[in-house]
Amino acid sequence: KSVLTKTGKRITGDIFIDCSGMKRLLIGKLSGFTKFDKLKNDSAIFGGVNGYQSNRATTVAHAQKAGRIWSIPTWGRMGSGHVYSSEHISDDEAYDTIVKYWADKGYTWTENNRVKFTSGRMTSIATKNVIANGLAQSFIEPLEATSIMITCWTVIRFVEIYNRHGSWDKGAARLLH
């Protein structure tokens, strides 16, 4: 019926969309999480390539021993990272791999951040009057382009179901799956 914020404000509503990312503040209390055990990548290190520019309009990925290195041309710089399985190489080995990858091409790669993640999805993306969307709903790995599609699909499907039924209830929530 309502959400109590950290500041003590109570927000009431008929429907709540959980867009709290991997924290899953609302849906996490209502649904389980199904881990994608067969996907081994669970770590990423990312940063930028100094002095490298490209007019390419696509992301490129290159297979590595325990994952892949991606490069994404952005305005004014080249973003690059290494998604990998910590079961197969250490964080230091992943770092060394991407540094060497770019050094072999004549460039210096600079680290910005490292993340650990769990691939999976909420068992139920809609429970009662709470709908998970974005990273609160699922996550496969960094650069997963289908995440944008799933986020849009969830919103479109919610609107279709709501407009057809004129309300939201447990039955409508089951239709969103």
N, C-alpha and C positions, 0 to 999 in steps of 0.2 A: 504493500500500500504506500510505503514511503521509504525514503533513504535519509539517514541522518548523516550530515557532513561532519568533518573534523571540527568545524567552527560552531557546531551545535544547531545549524539550520536544518530544518526538516523539509524535504522536497517530496511532495505527493504527486502521484501520477497513475494513469491507467496502464501504461506500458513503459518499460525501462529498457534501453538499449545499452548493453555493457560494451563500451569501447575503451576499457581500462587496460588494454594490452595484456601482456602475460601475467599481470597481477590478477586478472579475472575477478575483480572485487565483488561482482554480483553473481554471475553465473557459476563461479567457483564454489559457492555455497549450495548450489542447486543441482549440479551435474558433476559426473566424474570426468576424468581426463584419460583418453585412450592414447597411449604412447605408440609411436610408429617404430617398433623394435628393429625392423629390418633396415631402417635407414641409419647408417653408422655415423654420418657426419654429425658432430655435436659441438663444434668449436669453430670460431672464425677470428681471424686477425685482419685488420684492414687499415688502409692509409692512402697515401698518394705517391705518385711518381714525379719526382722533381724534374722540371724542364721538359717534360714530354707532352706534346700537344697532338691532337688528332681531330680530323673533321669527320671521322667515322660516326655514324648515328646508331651504332649497335653496341651491345655488351658482348664481349668475347670471353670464353672460358677455355682454359687449357688444363687437361687432365694431369694430375700429379700422382705420386705414389700412394697417397692416402687422402685424396680429395681433389680440389681443383683451384686454380688461380683465375680470378676474373679481372678484367679491366673494363672500366666504364669511362668513356670520355664525358666530361662535364665542362661547363663554361669556365675556361681558364686553367683547367688542370685535368690530370688523368687519375681517377680513383682506381684503386686496385686492392684486392684482398685474397686471402687464402681460406677457403672453407675446408675443414678436414676432420678426420676421425681421431680423437685423442686416444682411442684404443690402439691405433696403429702408429702414430708418431706423437712426440711430445710437443708442447707449445714452443720450446726452443727450436726443435727441428722444423716446425712449421715456419717460424720466423726466418731461420736460415734459408729455407727453401725459397721463400718469396724474395728475400734480399738477393740471393744468387740468381734467381730467375731474371730480375730486372738488371742486375749488374752485368749479366751475360749479354744484355741488349745495350749496354752502355749507359744505364741510368741508375739513379739512386732512389730507393724506395724508403719512405718514412712512415713509421707506424703511428696511427692515431688511437686505435682502441683494440681491445680483445673482448670477445664474448663467448660464453658457454650457453648452450640452448638445448632444449628437449623438443624433438619433433613429435607432433601429435595433434589431436583435436579434442574438443569437448565431446563427450558421449552424446549429449543432447545440446544442440545450439539454441534451442528455445524451450524453456521450461516455465510453466505458468505464464506470468506476464513479463518475463525477462528474456531478451534476445541477445545472444553474444554476436559481436561482429568484429571484423579485423583480427588483430592478434589475440583478442579475448576468445575468439572462436577456434583458431587453428594456426599452426606454424610448421612449416616444413624446413626451410633453411633460408639464410640471407639470399637475396636476389630472386626469391621465388615469385615470379611474375604472376602466377595464378592467384596469389593472395589478393591482388587488386581486383581480379575478376570475381573471386568468391565474395569479397566485401560488397561489390556492386550487385552481384546476384542476390545476396541476402536482403539488401534494401529493396530491390525490385520485387522479389518474391513476397516480402512482408507487405508491401503496398498492395500487390495483387490480392493477397489473402484477406487483408483488412478491408479493402474496398468490396470484395465479394461478400464478406460476412457482415460488414458494418460494425464489427466489434472484434475483440481479441479474447480468447479463452483457451482452456487446455486443449480443446479440439483443434483450434486454429494453430496452436503451437506445434502440434504433431504434424501439421501439413507443411511446416517449414523445413522439415528434415529431408 
